[in-house]
Amino acid sequence: MNASKANLINSISLILLGLWGYIDSSAYTALIPVMAGGILLASTNKIEKGNKLIAHLSVILTIVILVALIGMRLPKSIDQGGIGLYRVIGMIATSSIAVLYFIKSFIDNRRSKK
């Protein structure tokens, strides 16, 4: 797997799980991951072509979403329990994996220049 595939999986996960959360709760805040996933999905092709700026912006957005999920949503989901907790854990997992693959690709690109 590479950064663009990890980004694609993460973006689809954010869109689908966010929509599911919105349908389940009717809370507009559940659409935040959907919007972020849409932006990340739109950037996948540019990342695959090697656009560094888009890759860096995508990893920043992914980290922001990851921090928001862990810092704000996870504690509430733990208190509420239920299937919402598993949705949040799924989004955290795919976002974490995407960040790791982004970092790996940045390191690999740096090493290949030397």
NUSE-911392 format. One record per residue (C-alpha): y, z, x; residue in one letter; residue number from 1. Coordinates in nm, 3 decimals. Layout:
BEGIN
<atom v="Y" w="Z" u="X" rest="A" nr="NUM"/>
...
***
This chain:
BEGIN
<atom v="0.000" w="0.000" u="0.000" rest="M" nr="1"/>
<atom v="0.356" w="-0.062" u="0.111" rest="N" nr="2"/>
<atom v="0.700" w="0.057" u="-0.001" rest="A" nr="3"/>
<atom v="0.753" w="-0.219" u="-0.257" rest="S" nr="4"/>
<atom v="0.419" w="-0.152" u="-0.429" rest="K" nr="5"/>
<atom v="0.482" w="0.223" u="-0.427" rest="A" nr="6"/>
<atom v="0.827" w="0.156" u="-0.576" rest="N" nr="7"/>
<atom v="0.673" w="-0.067" u="-0.844" rest="L" nr="8"/>
<atom v="0.416" w="0.197" u="-0.940" rest="I" nr="9"/>
<atom v="0.684" w="0.468" u="-0.942" rest="N" nr="10"/>
<atom v="0.924" w="0.265" u="-1.153" rest="S" nr="11"/>
<atom v="0.658" w="0.182" u="-1.412" rest="I" nr="12"/>
<atom v="0.552" w="0.546" u="-1.419" rest="S" nr="13"/>
<atom v="0.910" w="0.665" u="-1.473" rest="L" nr="14"/>
<atom v="0.964" w="0.412" u="-1.751" rest="I" nr="15"/>
<atom v="0.640" w="0.477" u="-1.939" rest="L" nr="16"/>
<atom v="0.631" w="0.855" u="-1.901" rest="L" nr="17"/>
<atom v="1.004" w="0.881" u="-1.978" rest="G" nr="18"/>
<atom v="0.964" w="0.675" u="-2.294" rest="L" nr="19"/>
<atom v="0.668" w="0.887" u="-2.394" rest="W" nr="20"/>
<atom v="0.879" w="1.199" u="-2.341" rest="G" nr="21"/>
<atom v="1.160" w="1.053" u="-2.551" rest="Y" nr="22"/>
<atom v="0.923" w="0.962" u="-2.833" rest="I" nr="23"/>
<atom v="0.771" w="1.310" u="-2.815" rest="D" nr="24"/>
<atom v="1.096" w="1.507" u="-2.808" rest="S" nr="25"/>
<atom v="1.378" w="1.270" u="-2.922" rest="S" nr="26"/>
<atom v="1.589" w="1.416" u="-2.641" rest="A" nr="27"/>
<atom v="1.822" w="1.160" u="-2.488" rest="Y" nr="28"/>
<atom v="1.783" w="1.324" u="-2.147" rest="T" nr="29"/>
<atom v="1.426" w="1.194" u="-2.142" rest="A" nr="30"/>
<atom v="1.577" w="0.847" u="-2.102" rest="L" nr="31"/>
<atom v="1.722" w="0.932" u="-1.759" rest="I" nr="32"/>
<atom v="1.392" w="0.856" u="-1.581" rest="P" nr="33"/>
<atom v="1.362" w="0.540" u="-1.792" rest="V" nr="34"/>
<atom v="1.699" w="0.414" u="-1.670" rest="M" nr="35"/>
<atom v="1.621" w="0.507" u="-1.310" rest="A" nr="36"/>
<atom v="1.282" w="0.338" u="-1.341" rest="G" nr="37"/>
<atom v="1.450" w="0.024" u="-1.471" rest="G" nr="38"/>
<atom v="1.686" w="0.015" u="-1.174" rest="I" nr="39"/>
<atom v="1.397" w="0.073" u="-0.934" rest="L" nr="40"/>
<atom v="1.191" w="-0.196" u="-1.106" rest="L" nr="41"/>
<atom v="1.475" w="-0.444" u="-1.066" rest="A" nr="42"/>
<atom v="1.498" w="-0.362" u="-0.694" rest="S" nr="43"/>
<atom v="1.126" w="-0.412" u="-0.620" rest="T" nr="44"/>
<atom v="1.156" w="-0.783" u="-0.542" rest="N" nr="45"/>
<atom v="1.445" w="-0.727" u="-0.298" rest="K" nr="46"/>
<atom v="1.254" w="-0.448" u="-0.125" rest="I" nr="47"/>
<atom v="0.953" w="-0.677" u="-0.085" rest="E" nr="48"/>
<atom v="1.177" w="-0.941" u="0.074" rest="K" nr="49"/>
<atom v="1.302" w="-0.685" u="0.326" rest="G" nr="50"/>
<atom v="1.651" w="-0.608" u="0.196" rest="N" nr="51"/>
<atom v="1.736" w="-0.288" u="0.385" rest="K" nr="52"/>
<atom v="2.037" w="-0.192" u="0.175" rest="L" nr="53"/>
<atom v="1.840" w="-0.211" u="-0.151" rest="I" nr="54"/>
<atom v="1.552" w="-0.020" u="0.008" rest="A" nr="55"/>
<atom v="1.784" w="0.259" u="0.119" rest="H" nr="56"/>
<atom v="1.958" w="0.277" u="-0.218" rest="L" nr="57"/>
<atom v="1.620" w="0.284" u="-0.392" rest="S" nr="58"/>
<atom v="1.493" w="0.570" u="-0.178" rest="V" nr="59"/>
<atom v="1.814" w="0.764" u="-0.246" rest="I" nr="60"/>
<atom v="1.772" w="0.713" u="-0.622" rest="L" nr="61"/>
<atom v="1.407" w="0.812" u="-0.598" rest="T" nr="62"/>
<atom v="1.497" w="1.131" u="-0.410" rest="I" nr="63"/>
<atom v="1.768" w="1.216" u="-0.666" rest="V" nr="64"/>
<atom v="1.519" w="1.172" u="-0.950" rest="I" nr="65"/>
<atom v="1.257" w="1.374" u="-0.760" rest="L" nr="66"/>
<atom v="1.498" w="1.662" u="-0.700" rest="V" nr="67"/>
<atom v="1.606" w="1.658" u="-1.066" rest="A" nr="68"/>
<atom v="1.246" w="1.659" u="-1.184" rest="L" nr="69"/>
<atom v="1.146" w="1.944" u="-0.955" rest="I" nr="70"/>
<atom v="1.462" w="2.150" u="-0.986" rest="G" nr="71"/>
<atom v="1.555" w="2.107" u="-1.349" rest="M" nr="72"/>
<atom v="1.271" w="1.968" u="-1.556" rest="R" nr="73"/>
<atom v="0.963" w="2.128" u="-1.399" rest="L" nr="74"/>
<atom v="1.066" w="2.491" u="-1.464" rest="P" nr="75"/>
<atom v="1.138" w="2.410" u="-1.831" rest="K" nr="76"/>
<atom v="0.808" w="2.223" u="-1.865" rest="S" nr="77"/>
<atom v="0.618" w="2.514" u="-1.711" rest="I" nr="78"/>
<atom v="0.775" w="2.751" u="-1.965" rest="D" nr="79"/>
<atom v="0.703" w="2.518" u="-2.257" rest="Q" nr="80"/>
<atom v="0.358" w="2.410" u="-2.141" rest="G" nr="81"/>
<atom v="0.172" w="2.134" u="-2.319" rest="G" nr="82"/>
<atom v="0.145" w="1.767" u="-2.236" rest="I" nr="83"/>
<atom v="0.509" w="1.749" u="-2.123" rest="G" nr="84"/>
<atom v="0.412" w="1.940" u="-1.810" rest="L" nr="85"/>
<atom v="0.160" w="1.671" u="-1.718" rest="Y" nr="86"/>
<atom v="0.418" w="1.397" u="-1.774" rest="R" nr="87"/>
<atom v="0.660" w="1.570" u="-1.538" rest="V" nr="88"/>
<atom v="0.387" w="1.627" u="-1.279" rest="I" nr="89"/>
<atom v="0.295" w="1.258" u="-1.301" rest="G" nr="90"/>
<atom v="0.654" w="1.149" u="-1.241" rest="M" nr="91"/>
<atom v="0.688" w="1.396" u="-0.953" rest="I" nr="92"/>
<atom v="0.365" w="1.269" u="-0.796" rest="A" nr="93"/>
<atom v="0.457" w="0.900" u="-0.810" rest="T" nr="94"/>
<atom v="0.812" w="0.967" u="-0.690" rest="S" nr="95"/>
<atom v="0.682" w="1.175" u="-0.398" rest="S" nr="96"/>
<atom v="0.437" w="0.904" u="-0.298" rest="I" nr="97"/>
<atom v="0.710" w="0.640" u="-0.319" rest="A" nr="98"/>
<atom v="0.941" w="0.846" u="-0.095" rest="V" nr="99"/>
<atom v="0.660" w="0.887" u="0.160" rest="L" nr="100"/>
<atom v="0.596" w="0.512" u="0.168" rest="Y" nr="101"/>
<atom v="0.967" w="0.440" u="0.201" rest="F" nr="102"/>
<atom v="0.990" w="0.677" u="0.497" rest="I" nr="103"/>
<atom v="0.678" w="0.524" u="0.650" rest="K" nr="104"/>
<atom v="0.825" w="0.175" u="0.617" rest="S" nr="105"/>
<atom v="1.155" w="0.287" u="0.773" rest="F" nr="106"/>
<atom v="0.967" w="0.441" u="1.068" rest="I" nr="107"/>
<atom v="0.749" w="0.130" u="1.109" rest="D" nr="108"/>
<atom v="1.057" w="-0.096" u="1.105" rest="N" nr="109"/>
<atom v="1.227" w="0.121" u="1.367" rest="R" nr="110"/>
<atom v="0.919" w="0.113" u="1.592" rest="R" nr="111"/>
<atom v="0.883" w="-0.263" u="1.562" rest="S" nr="112"/>
<atom v="1.238" w="-0.315" u="1.694" rest="K" nr="113"/>
<atom v="1.166" w="-0.131" u="2.020" rest="K" nr="114"/>
***
